[in-house]
């Protein structure tokens, strides 16, 4: 935990000021701070925001930095899952190396927090988790990594997976994952009862991938909401994707969103470019905690994406048809302070007493910064500089 | 028209070869060409494709390189059109300067051809066209610019516009434009009869913006197809956006696409991120000539976009859910050889006798090049080098 005087930045796009950091926390924000003996960094007038938050990705999947992968398939979700599970070993997809590459690139591009899923299946056991735990350890102090134990190949349909999830939680995963309890597992009651029980056992939150469309997705969401309420899990459950919220009549969507907000269930959206996605503005207006994430980056599923939350903010903003400055500011907040709240990190803000997790952005205004594809001038985590001019202070293998 | 020996490139991602250019045309493609006295350029193993083709943009609208514009609005298409028409003069949006910035950036990023619309309305008369004609002249030999005289604010609803379109065609515009004949002009027969007559008078092709949804768009498309057939305009008519082709029952879409292909009407898609768009694969499979374009870049309508056809190819590819290598190759072709055919430029290929309009790309394979966000190593137009390492050989004002 470091002391640092960050001079000449524009907090949240406002007037120029300095930020004094003491023991890793923001001690003071004001113009012209004097702090003799404290290391000083000149922000050169850049914008300052709370560090970027990657709320939904898969650090264990990327081929970033590896030779081009030619084996991608079309087909169903099941085809894509099977192709990946079968390709990992022949491809030589070392999870520690690849998650380091992915996470270090996120740091370089301004992230201070990551929530990442890791595949837990009966073919790989806990080996993928172990690679990622090493990465979390190697990057401790540079970026916070939350790990979701994720039954990518199904839970009820692959006996033995629940026991592996239990072991994963014991070994260091933070969050119990789920996946399409109806369409994938064919047993929504079975999967949801199992993962809520596991979360109870470990005192852990839950994060469920829910791709299910229309009324099927709404049905599964209702089952999730019922359990959240019955088990007192308000504020501890998140649902990723939630495509169904873009496929229902307006009144039905509004009623669901109201209940999601009331039970404080978070939604994580990746702004999926070719799928229907729930409206960011509607979710925020309903009072839902929302985070955004890059999802998989150049993995066996698809060739797209960059390990960069500003790139993803643009994808999400374009997909949501955002145009106005106030809309772009809301988008940036969703990738920063609000996104942190959505993954359970409170108080992620440029305010006195908060952790000094700060990202500088180029641009005239916050809205301008969203569309400007330029390197982040400086990234600070707990008062420590983690990246400068688009390059992280650590190298990836 | 220049001679050049381009050494050590991989034509269409194939084995390393050289390309000999004589008088601006491709004279020979083979390994180890000797051409004493001819200037030589080392491609360093880069991929080579026919130059990128921007098939739908608005060079007269961008604020690129200007201070951040804070006045963007939400609202209807009409609101966006009115906001822009009223903002141009207070903003100081000089069309010559801005179209130069936009076009030079497209060159830097590998384009050799642009089709650009220019607003013709009763507020601005032909002043916007004149700025763009100066740009076309200034960049002659560096990039080919086709200009569509575009009634952005409506034709039948703004008397005097048709006469201005006529004058624009006389002054140097190449193509007669149209816009939402039903939803904007409230008189589809009136607008279409007028622009087909104007095209006949000037011996010019037609390019119609058609945002109209569902069966309304299909109705207008039918009116366009009927006139194309009756007037023998096969191969001379293009429709931009064509969102309706993404909103109809599958059989109806297939039948419309079949007729569009039979009458050789081209479709230009921008891969609009927040709208329904016609399937690139379905259109190509139906035999339709398809081009893609960036549409407006950071203009009064919206903050998004880059003046870069590789960036746009990624937007279109993500929107279309393309994953496999063969799909990415099809996408790249749509931004290159096939896109040229769609705007009426035949023979845009790496073949002996073709114009030496060539773009080099970084990457292991053509598919890899699509997702790789790196500067274009070299761009050649008619044998002349127009950009190197992501920088054009000319400066914009």
Interface residues (C-beta under 8 A of the other chain):
Chain A: X67 X68 X70 X72 X73 X74 X273 X274 X275 X298 X301 X302 X303 X304 X306 X314 X315 X317 X318 X319 X320 X321 X323 X324 X325 X327 X328 X363 X364 X365 X367 X368 X370 X371 X373
Chain B: X67 X68 X70 X72 X73 X74 X273 X274 X275 X298 X301 X302 X303 X304 X306 X314 X315 X317 X318 X319 X320 X321 X323 X324 X325 X327 X328 X363 X364 X365 X367 X368 X370 X371 X373
